[in-house]
Amino acid sequence: MTFDFRLQVFHTVARRLNFTKAAEELFITQPAVTRHIHELEQHFKVSLFERNGTRIRLSDAGRRLLQHTEQLFALYRNMEFDMSSLTDRQEGRLFLGGSMTTAPYILPPILAGFHSRYKDVQVSLTAGNTQQIEQALEQKEIDLGVVEGISRHAAIRYTEFMKDEIVLVCNTAHPMARRQYIRPDELPRIPLLLREPGSGSLEVLAHALKGVGLQLSELQREAQLNSTEMIKAYLLNSPSMAFLSVHAVLRELQNNECSVIDVKGLHIERNFYFARLMGETTSLPDLFIKFAQHYKKAR
């Protein structure tokens, strides 16, 4: 086995912190994973993991090697893409991260079109809230994020992608479903389903509420859920309401399962952004950004 493969084994174990799961992902046996880690530790003359029974965690040396492998694999991906472009071919691996709105509702059709155009580019998509995607970028687990919200990290460069609107939604059997609008002062009396802390949607909602004289803490939280799909499933079986991206409820609105209720004076618009680390110059993220922007304009 090459030294590069041993680094790949280490990288997988370091991300999973589980030898069995790493073996399954790499399609090798667990003893083989253990052997490769042992050979790396012998080569560098350090322990890469601290073991406590069946649990492992990275040692100081392991954390340092993880930083190097992240940078090394990013360079490899960039090299593959740049060299393939010399023959008008685009290939390599692109690791994307999407927020809980963009990953299920915005990115899949774009990814399908991207794959149809660039068949030799392998794309992986990870979903998480905006805070988690930004953390994944900073830890170099992904090359490009597509996020929402209004917070900004100094280490991340944000490029505007597309606009979105957040609307108040209830199921069509709700007593208020036939009303044209409600007043902002009625919101605190309505049981609401909200997203979890760290969510870009929750951050945008909190900011918008201030414009109508309300604080997030004044709302009646029936439940706080970390998935839009869970919120929708709950909503269809409950007399509660939720603030959701209009992109996330298009199907339910078309099927007459949900209704949108206007809140007088409350207009919640936001942007989705491409997010990259400052100073990153890899080519595949640029290719995807250009394709996604062209795809949006063509629709």
C-alpha positions as CSV (number, residue, x, y, z in Angstrom):
1,M,0.0,0.0,0.0
2,T,1.2,3.5,-0.8
3,F,1.9,6.1,1.9
4,D,-1.0,8.2,0.4
5,F,-3.4,5.4,1.0
6,R,-2.3,5.2,4.7
7,L,-3.0,8.9,5.0
8,Q,-6.4,8.3,3.5
9,V,-7.0,5.6,6.1
10,F,-5.9,7.9,8.8
11,H,-8.1,10.8,7.5
12,T,-11.2,8.5,7.4
13,V,-10.6,7.2,11.0
14,A,-9.9,10.8,12.2
15,R,-13.2,12.0,10.8
16,R,-15.2,9.0,11.9
17,L,-13.4,8.3,15.2
18,N,-14.4,4.7,14.6
19,F,-12.3,1.9,13.1
20,T,-15.2,-0.2,12.1
21,K,-17.0,2.6,10.2
22,A,-13.8,3.7,8.6
23,A,-13.2,0.1,7.3
24,E,-16.7,0.0,5.9
25,E,-16.2,3.3,4.1
26,L,-12.9,2.3,2.7
27,F,-14.0,-1.2,1.8
28,I,-11.1,-2.9,3.7
29,T,-11.1,-4.9,6.9
30,Q,-10.8,-3.5,10.4
31,P,-7.5,-5.3,11.0
32,A,-6.2,-3.6,7.8
33,V,-7.2,-0.2,9.2
34,T,-5.5,-0.9,12.5
35,R,-2.3,-2.0,10.6
36,H,-2.2,1.1,8.5
37,I,-2.6,3.4,11.5
38,H,0.1,1.5,13.4
39,E,2.5,1.8,10.4
40,L,1.9,5.6,10.3
41,E,2.5,5.9,14.0
42,Q,5.8,4.0,13.6
43,H,6.8,6.2,10.6
44,F,6.2,9.4,12.5
45,K,7.2,7.9,15.9
46,V,4.1,9.4,17.6
47,S,0.7,8.2,18.8
48,L,-2.0,9.5,16.5
49,F,-5.0,8.4,18.6
50,E,-5.7,8.2,22.4
51,R,-7.6,5.0,23.2
52,N,-10.0,4.6,26.1
53,G,-11.6,1.2,25.9
54,T,-13.5,1.0,22.6
55,R,-13.5,4.8,22.2
56,I,-10.8,6.8,20.4
57,R,-9.9,10.4,20.0
58,L,-7.2,12.3,18.2
59,S,-4.0,13.0,20.0
60,D,-2.2,16.4,19.6
61,A,-0.1,14.8,16.9
62,G,-3.2,13.3,15.3
63,R,-4.9,16.7,15.1
64,R,-1.8,18.2,13.5
65,L,-1.6,15.4,10.9
66,L,-5.3,15.8,10.2
67,Q,-4.7,19.5,9.3
68,H,-1.9,18.4,6.9
69,T,-4.0,15.7,5.3
70,E,-7.0,18.1,4.7
71,Q,-4.6,20.5,2.9
72,L,-2.9,17.7,1.0
73,F,-6.1,16.2,-0.3
74,A,-7.5,19.6,-1.3
75,L,-4.3,20.2,-3.3
76,Y,-4.7,16.7,-4.9
77,R,-8.3,17.5,-5.9
78,N,-7.2,20.9,-7.4
79,M,-4.3,19.2,-9.2
80,E,-6.6,16.6,-10.8
81,F,-9.0,19.3,-12.0
82,D,-6.3,21.7,-13.3
83,M,-4.5,19.0,-15.2
84,S,-7.7,17.5,-16.7
85,S,-8.6,21.0,-17.9
86,L,-5.6,20.9,-20.2
87,T,-7.4,18.4,-22.3
88,D,-10.8,20.1,-22.0
89,R,-11.9,17.5,-19.4
90,Q,-13.2,18.4,-16.0
91,E,-12.7,15.8,-13.3
92,G,-11.9,15.5,-9.6
93,R,-13.9,15.5,-6.3
94,L,-16.0,18.3,-5.0
95,F,-17.2,18.3,-1.4
96,L,-20.3,20.5,-0.9
97,G,-22.1,21.5,2.2
98,G,-25.7,22.8,2.1
99,S,-27.9,24.3,4.8
100,M,-31.1,22.5,5.8
101,T,-33.0,24.6,3.2
102,T,-30.5,24.6,0.4
103,A,-29.4,20.9,0.6
104,P,-32.9,19.3,0.1
105,Y,-34.8,21.9,-1.9
106,I,-32.3,24.0,-3.9
107,L,-29.2,22.0,-4.7
108,P,-30.4,18.5,-5.9
109,P,-31.7,19.7,-9.3
110,I,-28.6,21.8,-9.8
111,L,-26.4,18.8,-8.9
112,A,-28.3,16.6,-11.4
113,G,-27.6,19.1,-14.1
114,F,-24.0,19.6,-13.0
115,H,-23.4,15.8,-13.2
116,S,-25.0,15.6,-16.6
117,R,-22.5,18.2,-17.8
118,Y,-19.4,17.1,-15.9
119,K,-19.7,13.4,-15.6
120,D,-16.1,12.9,-14.4
121,V,-16.6,15.2,-11.3
122,Q,-17.6,13.3,-8.2
123,V,-19.7,15.4,-5.9
124,S,-20.5,14.7,-2.2
125,L,-23.2,16.8,-0.5
126,T,-23.4,17.2,3.3
127,A,-26.4,18.8,5.0
128,G,-26.3,20.8,8.2
129,N,-27.5,24.1,9.6
130,T,-25.6,27.2,8.6
131,Q,-23.4,27.2,11.7
132,Q,-22.4,23.5,11.1
133,I,-21.6,24.2,7.4
134,E,-19.4,27.2,8.3
135,Q,-17.6,25.0,10.8
136,A,-17.1,22.3,8.2
137,L,-15.6,24.9,5.9
138,E,-13.2,26.2,8.6
139,Q,-12.2,22.6,9.3
140,K,-11.7,21.9,5.6
141,E,-14.1,19.0,5.6
142,I,-15.9,20.6,2.6
143,D,-14.7,22.8,-0.3
144,L,-17.9,25.0,-0.7
145,G,-20.9,25.7,1.3
146,V,-24.4,27.1,0.4
147,V,-25.8,28.8,3.4
148,E,-28.4,31.2,4.7
149,G,-28.6,33.7,7.5
150,I,-27.0,37.1,8.2
151,S,-24.0,36.2,10.4
152,R,-20.6,36.6,8.9
153,H,-17.3,34.9,9.7
154,A,-14.1,36.8,9.0
155,A,-12.4,33.7,7.6
156,I,-15.2,33.0,5.1
157,R,-15.9,34.7,1.8
158,Y,-19.7,35.0,0.9
159,T,-21.0,35.3,-2.6
160,E,-24.7,36.0,-3.2
161,F,-26.5,33.2,-4.9
162,M,-30.3,33.6,-4.9
163,K,-33.1,35.1,-2.9
164,D,-35.6,33.4,-0.7
165,E,-38.7,34.3,1.3
166,I,-39.7,32.9,4.6
167,V,-43.5,32.6,5.2
168,L,-45.8,31.6,8.0
169,V,-47.4,28.3,7.2
170,C,-50.1,26.1,8.8
171,N,-52.1,23.1,7.6
172,T,-55.3,23.8,5.7
173,A,-57.5,22.5,8.5
174,H,-56.1,25.2,10.9
175,P,-58.8,27.6,12.1
176,M,-56.7,30.6,10.8
177,A,-56.0,29.0,7.4
178,R,-58.7,31.0,5.7
179,R,-57.6,34.4,7.1
180,Q,-55.9,36.8,4.7
181,Y,-53.5,38.0,7.3
182,I,-52.8,38.2,11.1
183,R,-51.4,41.1,13.1
184,P,-47.9,40.8,14.6
185,D,-49.3,41.1,18.2
186,E,-51.2,37.8,17.5
187,L,-48.0,35.8,16.9
188,P,-47.1,35.3,20.6
189,R,-50.4,33.5,21.1
190,I,-49.8,31.0,18.3
191,P,-48.0,27.7,19.1
192,L,-45.0,27.7,16.7
193,L,-42.5,25.2,15.5
194,L,-39.0,26.7,15.3
195,R,-35.6,25.6,14.1
196,E,-32.7,25.0,16.4
197,P,-30.0,27.4,17.6
198,G,-27.4,27.8,14.8
199,S,-30.0,27.7,12.1
200,G,-29.8,30.5,9.5
201,S,-33.6,30.5,9.3
202,L,-34.0,31.1,13.0
203,E,-31.4,33.9,12.9
204,V,-33.2,35.6,10.0
205,L,-36.6,35.3,11.8
206,A,-35.2,36.8,15.0
207,H,-33.8,39.8,13.0
208,A,-37.1,40.3,11.1
209,L,-39.2,40.2,14.3
210,K,-37.4,43.2,15.7
211,G,-38.9,45.2,12.8
212,V,-42.4,44.6,14.2
213,G,-41.5,45.1,17.8
214,L,-41.2,41.4,18.8
215,Q,-38.4,39.3,20.3
216,L,-37.9,35.7,19.6
217,S,-38.3,34.9,23.3
218,E,-41.9,36.2,23.2
219,L,-43.0,33.5,20.8
220,Q,-44.8,30.4,22.0
221,R,-42.5,27.5,21.2
222,E,-44.4,24.3,20.8
223,A,-41.3,22.5,19.6
224,Q,-37.8,23.2,18.3
225,L,-36.7,20.9,15.6
226,N,-33.5,20.7,13.5
227,S,-35.1,19.6,10.2
228,T,-37.5,21.3,7.9
229,E,-38.9,18.0,6.9
230,M,-39.7,17.1,10.6
231,I,-41.3,20.5,11.0
232,K,-43.5,19.9,8.0
233,A,-44.5,16.4,9.1
234,Y,-45.4,17.8,12.6
235,L,-47.2,20.8,11.1
236,L,-49.5,18.6,9.0
237,N,-50.7,16.8,12.2
238,S,-50.9,19.8,14.5
239,P,-52.8,23.1,15.0
240,S,-49.3,24.8,15.2
241,M,-47.6,27.1,12.7
242,A,-44.1,27.5,11.4
243,F,-41.9,30.0,9.6
244,L,-40.5,28.1,6.6
245,S,-38.8,28.9,3.3
246,V,-41.3,29.1,0.5
247,H,-39.0,26.7,-1.5
248,A,-39.5,24.1,1.2
249,V,-43.4,24.1,1.0
250,L,-44.0,24.3,-2.7
251,R,-45.2,20.7,-3.0
252,E,-47.5,21.0,0.1
253,L,-49.0,24.3,-1.3
254,Q,-49.6,22.7,-4.7
255,N,-51.2,19.7,-3.0
256,N,-53.4,22.0,-0.9
257,E,-52.0,20.5,2.3
258,C,-50.7,23.8,3.7
259,S,-51.6,27.5,3.6
260,V,-49.5,30.6,3.9
261,I,-50.7,33.3,6.3
262,D,-49.5,36.8,5.9
263,V,-48.3,38.7,8.9
264,K,-49.1,42.4,8.5
265,G,-45.9,44.4,8.2
266,L,-43.6,41.4,8.5
267,H,-41.7,40.6,5.2
268,I,-38.9,38.1,5.6
269,E,-36.6,38.0,2.7
270,R,-33.1,36.7,2.7
271,N,-30.3,35.5,0.4
272,F,-28.6,32.2,0.0
273,Y,-24.9,32.5,-0.3
274,F,-21.9,30.5,-1.6
275,A,-19.4,30.3,1.2
276,R,-15.7,29.6,0.8
277,L,-12.6,30.1,2.9
278,M,-10.7,33.3,2.4
279,G,-7.8,32.7,0.1
280,E,-9.0,29.4,-1.3
281,T,-8.3,29.2,-5.0
282,T,-9.3,25.7,-6.0
283,S,-11.0,25.4,-9.4
284,L,-13.8,23.0,-8.9
285,P,-15.8,25.2,-6.5
286,D,-15.5,28.1,-9.0
287,L,-16.8,25.7,-11.7
288,F,-19.8,24.7,-9.6
289,I,-20.6,28.3,-8.7
290,K,-20.6,29.4,-12.3
291,F,-22.8,26.4,-13.3
292,A,-25.3,27.1,-10.5
293,Q,-25.6,30.7,-11.3
294,H,-26.1,29.9,-15.0
295,Y,-28.7,27.2,-14.0
296,K,-30.6,29.7,-11.9
297,K,-30.7,32.3,-14.7
298,A,-31.9,29.6,-17.2
299,R,-34.9,28.7,-15.0
